[in-house]
Amino acid sequence: MRVEKKFPQKISLLIREIEKMAIKKVLFISSTSVYQPLNKEVKEGEEGQPESLSGKAILSAEELF
């Protein structure tokens, strides 16, 4: 299975376990690889448009949260 599918599936399983435990807060640290390499300042709220497979996997996992 490819990384862009495997990582989000693992995060989905993790989210289910978090919900079972009634954990109230989770800190998910993403990556700059979810943005295109445009050599510019990125501001919060801008949508990611990853080019790499790992960037796509991270953005998919980020959207699950």
PyMOL Python script that loads the backbone (N, CA, C, O; Angstrom):
from pymol import cmd

cmd.read_pdbstr("""\
ATOM      1  N   MET A   1       0.837  -1.178   0.000  1.00  0.00           N
ATOM      2  CA  MET A   1       0.000   0.000   0.000  1.00  0.00           C
ATOM      3  C   MET A   1       0.884   1.244   0.000  1.00  0.00           C
ATOM      4  O   MET A   1       1.920   1.282   0.663  1.00  0.00           O
ATOM      5  N   ARG A   2       0.465   2.248  -0.744  1.00  0.00           N
ATOM      6  CA  ARG A   2       1.263   3.466  -0.893  1.00  0.00           C
ATOM      7  C   ARG A   2       1.151   4.356   0.333  1.00  0.00           C
ATOM      8  O   ARG A   2       0.148   4.342   1.047  1.00  0.00           O
ATOM      9  N   VAL A   3       2.199   5.127   0.559  1.00  0.00           N
ATOM     10  CA  VAL A   3       2.293   5.984   1.741  1.00  0.00           C
ATOM     11  C   VAL A   3       1.140   6.976   1.820  1.00  0.00           C
ATOM     12  O   VAL A   3       0.674   7.269   2.921  1.00  0.00           O
ATOM     13  N   GLU A   4       0.661   7.506   0.692  1.00  0.00           N
ATOM     14  CA  GLU A   4      -0.404   8.510   0.745  1.00  0.00           C
ATOM     15  C   GLU A   4      -1.733   7.926   1.214  1.00  0.00           C
ATOM     16  O   GLU A   4      -2.654   8.674   1.544  1.00  0.00           O
ATOM     17  N   LYS A   5      -1.845   6.584   1.246  1.00  0.00           N
ATOM     18  CA  LYS A   5      -3.044   5.930   1.765  1.00  0.00           C
ATOM     19  C   LYS A   5      -2.801   5.319   3.140  1.00  0.00           C
ATOM     20  O   LYS A   5      -3.688   5.324   3.994  1.00  0.00           O
ATOM     21  N   LYS A   6      -1.594   4.791   3.351  1.00  0.00           N
ATOM     22  CA  LYS A   6      -1.286   4.092   4.588  1.00  0.00           C
ATOM     23  C   LYS A   6      -1.268   5.031   5.801  1.00  0.00           C
ATOM     24  O   LYS A   6      -1.846   4.705   6.838  1.00  0.00           O
ATOM     25  N   PHE A   7      -0.616   6.183   5.684  1.00  0.00           N
ATOM     26  CA  PHE A   7      -0.501   7.103   6.825  1.00  0.00           C
ATOM     27  C   PHE A   7      -1.872   7.611   7.274  1.00  0.00           C
ATOM     28  O   PHE A   7      -2.167   7.554   8.468  1.00  0.00           O
ATOM     29  N   PRO A   8      -2.724   8.105   6.366  1.00  0.00           N
ATOM     30  CA  PRO A   8      -4.051   8.544   6.811  1.00  0.00           C
ATOM     31  C   PRO A   8      -4.874   7.423   7.450  1.00  0.00           C
ATOM     32  O   PRO A   8      -5.643   7.679   8.377  1.00  0.00           O
ATOM     33  N   GLN A   9      -4.726   6.197   6.972  1.00  0.00           N
ATOM     34  CA  GLN A   9      -5.450   5.074   7.578  1.00  0.00           C
ATOM     35  C   GLN A   9      -4.980   4.843   9.010  1.00  0.00           C
ATOM     36  O   GLN A   9      -5.792   4.571   9.895  1.00  0.00           O
ATOM     37  N   LYS A  10      -3.687   4.949   9.238  1.00  0.00           N
ATOM     38  CA  LYS A  10      -3.151   4.780  10.592  1.00  0.00           C
ATOM     39  C   LYS A  10      -3.640   5.900  11.502  1.00  0.00           C
ATOM     40  O   LYS A  10      -3.968   5.659  12.663  1.00  0.00           O
ATOM     41  N   ILE A  11      -3.690   7.113  10.984  1.00  0.00           N
ATOM     42  CA  ILE A  11      -4.177   8.236  11.772  1.00  0.00           C
ATOM     43  C   ILE A  11      -5.654   8.044  12.099  1.00  0.00           C
ATOM     44  O   ILE A  11      -6.092   8.368  13.203  1.00  0.00           O
ATOM     45  N   SER A  12      -6.418   7.524  11.157  1.00  0.00           N
ATOM     46  CA  SER A  12      -7.835   7.249  11.385  1.00  0.00           C
ATOM     47  C   SER A  12      -8.016   6.252  12.528  1.00  0.00           C
ATOM     48  O   SER A  12      -8.889   6.436  13.376  1.00  0.00           O
ATOM     49  N   LEU A  13      -7.203   5.207  12.558  1.00  0.00           N
ATOM     50  CA  LEU A  13      -7.247   4.238  13.659  1.00  0.00           C
ATOM     51  C   LEU A  13      -6.878   4.902  14.981  1.00  0.00           C
ATOM     52  O   LEU A  13      -7.493   4.627  16.012  1.00  0.00           O
ATOM     53  N   LEU A  14      -5.888   5.764  14.953  1.00  0.00           N
ATOM     54  CA  LEU A  14      -5.472   6.487  16.149  1.00  0.00           C
ATOM     55  C   LEU A  14      -6.615   7.375  16.659  1.00  0.00           C
ATOM     56  O   LEU A  14      -6.862   7.435  17.864  1.00  0.00           O
ATOM     57  N   ILE A  15      -7.300   8.055  15.757  1.00  0.00           N
ATOM     58  CA  ILE A  15      -8.418   8.924  16.140  1.00  0.00           C
ATOM     59  C   ILE A  15      -9.515   8.110  16.831  1.00  0.00           C
ATOM     60  O   ILE A  15     -10.087   8.559  17.824  1.00  0.00           O
ATOM     61  N   ARG A  16      -9.806   6.931  16.316  1.00  0.00           N
ATOM     62  CA  ARG A  16     -10.813   6.071  16.952  1.00  0.00           C
ATOM     63  C   ARG A  16     -10.433   5.731  18.390  1.00  0.00           C
ATOM     64  O   ARG A  16     -11.277   5.739  19.286  1.00  0.00           O
ATOM     65  N   GLU A  17      -9.158   5.433  18.594  1.00  0.00           N
ATOM     66  CA  GLU A  17      -8.689   5.109  19.951  1.00  0.00           C
ATOM     67  C   GLU A  17      -8.745   6.341  20.849  1.00  0.00           C
ATOM     68  O   GLU A  17      -9.094   6.235  22.025  1.00  0.00           O
ATOM     69  N   ILE A  18      -8.410   7.489  20.313  1.00  0.00           N
ATOM     70  CA  ILE A  18      -8.480   8.738  21.082  1.00  0.00           C
ATOM     71  C   ILE A  18      -9.919   8.984  21.523  1.00  0.00           C
ATOM     72  O   ILE A  18     -10.165   9.368  22.667  1.00  0.00           O
ATOM     73  N   GLU A  19     -10.865   8.765  20.619  1.00  0.00           N
ATOM     74  CA  GLU A  19     -12.277   8.971  20.941  1.00  0.00           C
ATOM     75  C   GLU A  19     -12.759   7.994  22.010  1.00  0.00           C
ATOM     76  O   GLU A  19     -13.563   8.370  22.862  1.00  0.00           O
ATOM     77  N   LYS A  20     -12.291   6.762  21.982  1.00  0.00           N
ATOM     78  CA  LYS A  20     -12.668   5.777  22.998  1.00  0.00           C
ATOM     79  C   LYS A  20     -12.201   6.203  24.385  1.00  0.00           C
ATOM     80  O   LYS A  20     -12.875   5.943  25.382  1.00  0.00           O
ATOM     81  N   MET A  21     -11.052   6.854  24.443  1.00  0.00           N
ATOM     82  CA  MET A  21     -10.467   7.245  25.714  1.00  0.00           C
ATOM     83  C   MET A  21     -10.961   8.607  26.195  1.00  0.00           C
ATOM     84  O   MET A  21     -10.575   9.058  27.273  1.00  0.00           O
ATOM     85  N   ALA A  22     -11.795   9.255  25.420  1.00  0.00           N
ATOM     86  CA  ALA A  22     -12.334  10.571  25.777  1.00  0.00           C
ATOM     87  C   ALA A  22     -11.230  11.608  25.988  1.00  0.00           C
ATOM     88  O   ALA A  22     -11.344  12.487  26.842  1.00  0.00           O
ATOM     89  N   ILE A  23     -10.183  11.495  25.215  1.00  0.00           N
ATOM     90  CA  ILE A  23      -9.110  12.485  25.270  1.00  0.00           C
ATOM     91  C   ILE A  23      -9.656  13.781  24.692  1.00  0.00           C
ATOM     92  O   ILE A  23     -10.264  13.776  23.622  1.00  0.00           O
ATOM     93  N   LYS A  24      -9.443  14.897  25.394  1.00  0.00           N
ATOM     94  CA  LYS A  24     -10.043  16.164  24.981  1.00  0.00           C
ATOM     95  C   LYS A  24      -9.184  16.979  24.033  1.00  0.00           C
ATOM     96  O   LYS A  24      -9.715  17.743  23.227  1.00  0.00           O
ATOM     97  N   LYS A  25      -7.885  16.836  24.111  1.00  0.00           N
ATOM     98  CA  LYS A  25      -7.017  17.640  23.265  1.00  0.00           C
ATOM     99  C   LYS A  25      -5.915  16.785  22.665  1.00  0.00           C
ATOM    100  O   LYS A  25      -5.338  15.928  23.334  1.00  0.00           O
ATOM    101  N   VAL A  26      -5.636  17.030  21.406  1.00  0.00           N
ATOM    102  CA  VAL A  26      -4.564  16.330  20.701  1.00  0.00           C
ATOM    103  C   VAL A  26      -3.756  17.377  19.961  1.00  0.00           C
ATOM    104  O   VAL A  26      -4.322  18.267  19.327  1.00  0.00           O
ATOM    105  N   LEU A  27      -2.466  17.280  20.035  1.00  0.00           N
ATOM    106  CA  LEU A  27      -1.585  18.183  19.299  1.00  0.00           C
ATOM    107  C   LEU A  27      -1.030  17.418  18.105  1.00  0.00           C
ATOM    108  O   LEU A  27      -0.236  16.491  18.263  1.00  0.00           O
ATOM    109  N   PHE A  28      -1.450  17.812  16.921  1.00  0.00           N
ATOM    110  CA  PHE A  28      -0.971  17.183  15.690  1.00  0.00           C
ATOM    111  C   PHE A  28      -0.023  18.157  15.018  1.00  0.00           C
ATOM    112  O   PHE A  28      -0.423  19.261  14.647  1.00  0.00           O
ATOM    113  N   ILE A  29       1.197  17.771  14.863  1.00  0.00           N
ATOM    114  CA  ILE A  29       2.197  18.626  14.235  1.00  0.00           C
ATOM    115  C   ILE A  29       2.340  18.202  12.790  1.00  0.00           C
ATOM    116  O   ILE A  29       2.708  17.066  12.489  1.00  0.00           O
ATOM    117  N   SER A  30       2.048  19.122  11.911  1.00  0.00           N
ATOM    118  CA  SER A  30       2.066  18.830  10.490  1.00  0.00           C
ATOM    119  C   SER A  30       3.461  19.101   9.921  1.00  0.00           C
ATOM    120  O   SER A  30       4.463  18.989  10.627  1.00  0.00           O
ATOM    121  N   SER A  31       3.510  19.452   8.661  1.00  0.00           N
ATOM    122  CA  SER A  31       4.778  19.662   7.979  1.00  0.00           C
ATOM    123  C   SER A  31       4.602  20.730   6.904  1.00  0.00           C
ATOM    124  O   SER A  31       3.507  20.922   6.376  1.00  0.00           O
ATOM    125  N   THR A  32       5.672  21.406   6.595  1.00  0.00           N
ATOM    126  CA  THR A  32       5.608  22.384   5.502  1.00  0.00           C
ATOM    127  C   THR A  32       5.486  21.696   4.156  1.00  0.00           C
ATOM    128  O   THR A  32       5.252  22.357   3.144  1.00  0.00           O
ATOM    129  N   SER A  33       5.640  20.380   4.127  1.00  0.00           N
ATOM    130  CA  SER A  33       5.539  19.661   2.849  1.00  0.00           C
ATOM    131  C   SER A  33       4.112  19.612   2.315  1.00  0.00           C
ATOM    132  O   SER A  33       3.888  19.138   1.201  1.00  0.00           O
ATOM    133  N   VAL A  34       3.137  20.098   3.100  1.00  0.00           N
ATOM    134  CA  VAL A  34       1.769  20.148   2.604  1.00  0.00           C
ATOM    135  C   VAL A  34       1.553  21.360   1.689  1.00  0.00           C
ATOM    136  O   VAL A  34       0.495  21.498   1.075  1.00  0.00           O
ATOM    137  N   TYR A  35       2.557  22.229   1.603  1.00  0.00           N
ATOM    138  CA  TYR A  35       2.475  23.400   0.725  1.00  0.00           C
ATOM    139  C   TYR A  35       3.412  23.237  -0.461  1.00  0.00           C
ATOM    140  O   TYR A  35       4.399  22.504  -0.398  1.00  0.00           O
ATOM    141  N   GLN A  36       3.088  23.926  -1.533  1.00  0.00           N
ATOM    142  CA  GLN A  36       3.969  23.910  -2.702  1.00  0.00           C
ATOM    143  C   GLN A  36       5.250  24.674  -2.380  1.00  0.00           C
ATOM    144  O   GLN A  36       5.220  25.631  -1.607  1.00  0.00           O
ATOM    145  N   PRO A  37       6.361  24.265  -2.960  1.00  0.00           N
ATOM    146  CA  PRO A  37       7.632  24.946  -2.689  1.00  0.00           C
ATOM    147  C   PRO A  37       7.744  26.246  -3.515  1.00  0.00           C
ATOM    148  O   PRO A  37       8.464  26.300  -4.512  1.00  0.00           O
ATOM    149  N   LEU A  38       7.021  27.281  -3.080  1.00  0.00           N
ATOM    150  CA  LEU A  38       6.990  28.536  -3.828  1.00  0.00           C
ATOM    151  C   LEU A  38       7.924  29.598  -3.257  1.00  0.00           C
ATOM    152  O   LEU A  38       7.988  30.711  -3.778  1.00  0.00           O
ATOM    153  N   ASN A  39       8.644  29.263  -2.196  1.00  0.00           N
ATOM    154  CA  ASN A  39       9.583  30.185  -1.579  1.00  0.00           C
ATOM    155  C   ASN A  39       8.907  31.502  -1.218  1.00  0.00           C
ATOM    156  O   ASN A  39       9.362  32.580  -1.599  1.00  0.00           O
ATOM    157  N   LYS A  40       7.807  31.387  -0.473  1.00  0.00           N
ATOM    158  CA  LYS A  40       7.077  32.566  -0.008  1.00  0.00           C
ATOM    159  C   LYS A  40       6.542  32.293   1.388  1.00  0.00           C
ATOM    160  O   LYS A  40       6.486  31.147   1.835  1.00  0.00           O
ATOM    161  N   GLU A  41       6.159  33.343   2.055  1.00  0.00           N
ATOM    162  CA  GLU A  41       5.582  33.207   3.384  1.00  0.00           C
ATOM    163  C   GLU A  41       4.202  32.579   3.275  1.00  0.00           C
ATOM    164  O   GLU A  41       3.393  32.964   2.431  1.00  0.00           O
ATOM    165  N   VAL A  42       3.948  31.610   4.138  1.00  0.00           N
ATOM    166  CA  VAL A  42       2.657  30.931   4.167  1.00  0.00           C
ATOM    167  C   VAL A  42       1.942  31.383   5.428  1.00  0.00           C
ATOM    168  O   VAL A  42       2.523  31.392   6.513  1.00  0.00           O
ATOM    169  N   LYS A  43       0.691  31.753   5.280  1.00  0.00           N
ATOM    170  CA  LYS A  43      -0.091  32.226   6.419  1.00  0.00           C
ATOM    171  C   LYS A  43      -1.133  31.183   6.800  1.00  0.00           C
ATOM    172  O   LYS A  43      -1.601  30.409   5.965  1.00  0.00           O
ATOM    173  N   GLU A  44      -1.481  31.183   8.069  1.00  0.00           N
ATOM    174  CA  GLU A  44      -2.490  30.254   8.553  1.00  0.00           C
ATOM    175  C   GLU A  44      -3.789  30.453   7.775  1.00  0.00           C
ATOM    176  O   GLU A  44      -4.206  31.581   7.514  1.00  0.00           O
ATOM    177  N   GLY A  45      -4.406  29.358   7.418  1.00  0.00           N
ATOM    178  CA  GLY A  45      -5.643  29.420   6.660  1.00  0.00           C
ATOM    179  C   GLY A  45      -5.446  29.153   5.176  1.00  0.00           C
ATOM    180  O   GLY A  45      -6.412  28.867   4.468  1.00  0.00           O
ATOM    181  N   GLU A  46      -4.203  29.244   4.689  1.00  0.00           N
ATOM    182  CA  GLU A  46      -3.940  28.946   3.284  1.00  0.00           C
ATOM    183  C   GLU A  46      -4.031  27.441   3.084  1.00  0.00           C
ATOM    184  O   GLU A  46      -3.558  26.663   3.912  1.00  0.00           O
ATOM    185  N   GLU A  47      -4.636  27.046   1.992  1.00  0.00           N
ATOM    186  CA  GLU A  47      -4.784  25.623   1.715  1.00  0.00           C
ATOM    187  C   GLU A  47      -3.473  25.009   1.246  1.00  0.00           C
ATOM    188  O   GLU A  47      -2.715  25.620   0.493  1.00  0.00           O
ATOM    189  N   GLY A  48      -3.226  23.805   1.700  1.00  0.00           N
ATOM    190  CA  GLY A  48      -2.059  23.074   1.244  1.00  0.00           C
ATOM    191  C   GLY A  48      -2.305  22.476  -0.132  1.00  0.00           C
ATOM    192  O   GLY A  48      -3.419  22.064  -0.456  1.00  0.00           O
ATOM    193  N   GLN A  49      -1.267  22.437  -0.922  1.00  0.00           N
ATOM    194  CA  GLN A  49      -1.314  21.794  -2.233  1.00  0.00           C
ATOM    195  C   GLN A  49      -0.002  21.045  -2.429  1.00  0.00           C
ATOM    196  O   GLN A  49       0.856  21.462  -3.208  1.00  0.00           O
ATOM    197  N   PRO A  50       0.142  19.935  -1.710  1.00  0.00           N
ATOM    198  CA  PRO A  50       1.401  19.205  -1.758  1.00  0.00           C
ATOM    199  C   PRO A  50       1.674  18.574  -3.117  1.00  0.00           C
ATOM    200  O   PRO A  50       0.758  18.197  -3.848  1.00  0.00           O
ATOM    201  N   GLU A  51       2.945  18.474  -3.428  1.00  0.00           N
ATOM    202  CA  GLU A  51       3.373  17.823  -4.665  1.00  0.00           C
ATOM    203  C   GLU A  51       3.902  16.422  -4.397  1.00  0.00           C
ATOM    204  O   GLU A  51       3.763  15.530  -5.235  1.00  0.00           O
ATOM    205  N   SER A  52       4.512  16.227  -3.226  1.00  0.00           N
ATOM    206  CA  SER A  52       5.108  14.931  -2.903  1.00  0.00           C
ATOM    207  C   SER A  52       4.063  13.978  -2.330  1.00  0.00           C
ATOM    208  O   SER A  52       3.039  14.413  -1.804  1.00  0.00           O
ATOM    209  N   LEU A  53       4.323  12.695  -2.433  1.00  0.00           N
ATOM    210  CA  LEU A  53       3.419  11.689  -1.870  1.00  0.00           C
ATOM    211  C   LEU A  53       3.318  11.828  -0.355  1.00  0.00           C
ATOM    212  O   LEU A  53       2.236  11.702   0.217  1.00  0.00           O
ATOM    213  N   SER A  54       4.450  12.089   0.285  1.00  0.00           N
ATOM    214  CA  SER A  54       4.416  12.237   1.741  1.00  0.00           C
ATOM    215  C   SER A  54       3.639  13.484   2.140  1.00  0.00           C
ATOM    216  O   SER A  54       2.914  13.465   3.135  1.00  0.00           O
ATOM    217  N   GLY A  55       3.776  14.556   1.390  1.00  0.00           N
ATOM    218  CA  GLY A  55       3.005  15.768   1.663  1.00  0.00           C
ATOM    219  C   GLY A  55       1.516  15.532   1.508  1.00  0.00           C
ATOM    220  O   GLY A  55       0.722  16.041   2.300  1.00  0.00           O
ATOM    221  N   LYS A  56       1.130  14.771   0.503  1.00  0.00           N
ATOM    222  CA  LYS A  56      -0.284  14.437   0.286  1.00  0.00           C
ATOM    223  C   LYS A  56      -0.811  13.576   1.430  1.00  0.00           C
ATOM    224  O   LYS A  56      -1.944  13.761   1.875  1.00  0.00           O
ATOM    225  N   ALA A  57       0.001  12.641   1.906  1.00  0.00           N
ATOM    226  CA  ALA A  57      -0.395  11.775   3.020  1.00  0.00           C
ATOM    227  C   ALA A  57      -0.578  12.587   4.288  1.00  0.00           C
ATOM    228  O   ALA A  57      -1.536  12.372   5.030  1.00  0.00           O
ATOM    229  N   ILE A  58       0.326  13.514   4.543  1.00  0.00           N
ATOM    230  CA  ILE A  58       0.237  14.339   5.740  1.00  0.00           C
ATOM    231  C   ILE A  58      -0.989  15.248   5.674  1.00  0.00           C
ATOM    232  O   ILE A  58      -1.690  15.410   6.673  1.00  0.00           O
ATOM    233  N   LEU A  59      -1.253  15.836   4.521  1.00  0.00           N
ATOM    234  CA  LEU A  59      -2.434  16.693   4.384  1.00  0.00           C
ATOM    235  C   LEU A  59      -3.712  15.884   4.582  1.00  0.00           C
ATOM    236  O   LEU A  59      -4.643  16.371   5.224  1.00  0.00           O
ATOM    237  N   SER A  60      -3.785  14.685   4.059  1.00  0.00           N
ATOM    238  CA  SER A  60      -4.962  13.829   4.263  1.00  0.00           C
ATOM    239  C   SER A  60      -5.155  13.516   5.741  1.00  0.00           C
ATOM    240  O   SER A  60      -6.280  13.552   6.239  1.00  0.00           O
ATOM    241  N   ALA A  61      -4.081  13.213   6.438  1.00  0.00           N
ATOM    242  CA  ALA A  61      -4.156  12.928   7.869  1.00  0.00           C
ATOM    243  C   ALA A  61      -4.568  14.176   8.640  1.00  0.00           C
ATOM    244  O   ALA A  61      -5.364  14.098   9.576  1.00  0.00           O
ATOM    245  N   GLU A  62      -4.032  15.318   8.250  1.00  0.00           N
ATOM    246  CA  GLU A  62      -4.363  16.590   8.896  1.00  0.00           C
ATOM    247  C   GLU A  62      -5.859  16.879   8.759  1.00  0.00           C
ATOM    248  O   GLU A  62      -6.484  17.368   9.701  1.00  0.00           O
ATOM    249  N   GLU A  63      -6.423  16.587   7.620  1.00  0.00           N
ATOM    250  CA  GLU A  63      -7.842  16.842   7.382  1.00  0.00           C
ATOM    251  C   GLU A  63      -8.741  15.935   8.230  1.00  0.00           C
ATOM    252  O   GLU A  63      -9.889  16.286   8.500  1.00  0.00           O
ATOM    253  N   LEU A  64      -8.235  14.788   8.648  1.00  0.00           N
ATOM    254  CA  LEU A  64      -9.010  13.901   9.520  1.00  0.00           C
ATOM    255  C   LEU A  64      -9.228  14.525  10.894  1.00  0.00           C
ATOM    256  O   LEU A  64     -10.268  14.323  11.521  1.00  0.00           O
ATOM    257  N   PHE A  65      -8.244  15.278  11.349  1.00  0.00           N
ATOM    258  CA  PHE A  65      -8.370  15.944  12.639  1.00  0.00           C
ATOM    259  C   PHE A  65      -9.255  17.154  12.515  1.00  0.00           C
ATOM    260  O   PHE A  65      -9.485  17.854  13.501  1.00  0.00           O
TER     261      PHE A  65
END
""", "prot")
cmd.dss("prot")
cmd.show_as("cartoon", "prot")
cmd.util.cbc("prot")
cmd.orient("prot")
